[in-house]
């Protein structure tokens, strides 16, 4: 005789309904099974990322000029704790405005990550499409803008006159 099992999910504890072929069921439903597996994979992913980050950095930190605490990313700390933007902080305390307040090893790590995942390449390729102050709108963009306006007007007119064809058709008889 088979004894009744309870669901393996901690927050559920419903009885598991086993069929004639399924003697090894652990969960009462697919929802419970997915919830447990997603929790497990999430924990594994977090642990993996923590370990990976720990291996890539040797823990150098920079000191905040306001409170004296040491942090890996001073700009984030200043924004969250002191209510200044990173740019305001750098201007106020005389740091280079265009360079973030992070240690050299972290800067190298972030740069390598950008190269690995293709961010640097995308930024480089997109530079020719960025708007530059003083440049006029290209001819192609002007044409697209005009076409959009014409299509928009057509759609508005269609919406206004949608009942007219039905009315005309019904009067023929």
C-alpha positions, 0 to 999 in steps of 0.5 A: 500500500502506498502512503500519501506524500506531501508536496516538496514545496515548503509553503504548500504541503498539499498531498501529492496525487500519484497515478498508477505509473508515477510513484516518484512524484514530489510536487502536487502541481506544475506550479509548485514544481516550477516555483521550486526550480526557479527558486533553486536556479535563482539562488545558484545564479546569484551565488555564481555572479557573486563569486564571479564578481569577487574573482574579478575584483581585488576589493580596492575602494575609493573614499567618499569626500563627504562622509569618508566611507569607502565604496567601489562606486562612489557616484552611486553612493553619493546619489543614494546617500547624499542626494547629489548627482555624481556630476554635481559631486565631482564638480563640487569636490574638484574631480574630473567631471567626465570620468567616474569615481571608480578604482582602476581595477573596476574600471578595467573590469567594466571596460572588458565586460563592455568589450565582451558583450558587444556594448563598445562595438554598438556604441562605436557603430552608432556614433555616425547616427547621433544628432550633432548640435547645429546640424540640420535634419536630413532630407530623408528624415524630412520626407519620412516626416511628411509621409507620416503626416499624410498617412496620419491624416488619411487614417483620421479621415477614414475613422471619421467616414467609416459609416458613409459606405454602409449608408450609401450601400443601404440606400441602393435598395 
